[in-house]
Amino acid sequence: MKKLLLALLFLTGCTGPGPVYRIGVDPELPESDFKKRDYILGYVQELLLKMSKRENIQFEVVQVGGMGLLDELKSEKLDAAISSISPHNFNESTYDFSEGFLKLGPVLVLNQKSPTRNLKDLDGKVVGLLMEDPSILIVENYPKVITRSYETLRDLFKALSERQIDALIVGRIDAISFMGKEMKIEGEPLNDRSLRFITNHEQNRRLMSSFDRVISRLTKESKLRSLQKKWSLD
């Protein structure tokens, strides 16, 4: 493990020494655009800094790659982790999850003037995806939709721009990165994949409660979305 930034030992707003919570973040966030990974890490850093100030909590943020992140959490070398792992039943017996604080799931991208509102409206039409994209499993629920695969995001978005396809499905962050002005995201993501704050099951309840409280306040104050816009994530 290595420290994300030395500056992320958050002491701001703390009145006493208190414990320093170790928060693990996977530096290889599963997004195709490396620049966006940096933006996501910046967003996470700033969000934790706000939590530190509002809740009078100290953090040390460390990078932990891949499955090592959950291994470190399970062995209690970390107090919490930030990951896009989903809170399915088999995970909820091991970990506690916050609500998602950055949506990452696949979205439906259309040309601005398209009347399409959902995948059902695309019966008999062509939807583009990246090769080996697991989102194909979502489209398979609509057997009348025709799919076409592309090797790169650039080729995928070019195909939509040139009307070679009627729509495309891609992760929300990639959509924000590659969409042209003539395109739009229609509706919400097609699954619940999001960044979440994770702790071991029924441990560090104070830490999880503090995170949930800060996210709730920032959402009510419309500051969470403003923070996402600041980091080009909305």
Secondary structure, 3 states (H helix, E strand, C coil): CEECCHHHCCCCCCCCCCCEEEEEECCCCCCCCHHHHHHHHHHHHHHHHHHHHHHCCEEEEEECCCCHHHHHHHCCCCCEEEECCCCCHHHHCCEEECCCCEECCEEEEEECCCCCCCHHHHCCCEEEEECCCCCHHHHCCCCCCEEEEECCHHHHHHHHHCCCCCEEEEEHHHHHHHCCCCEEEECCCCCCCEEEEEEECCCCHHHHHHHHHHHHHHHHCCHHHHHHHHCCCC
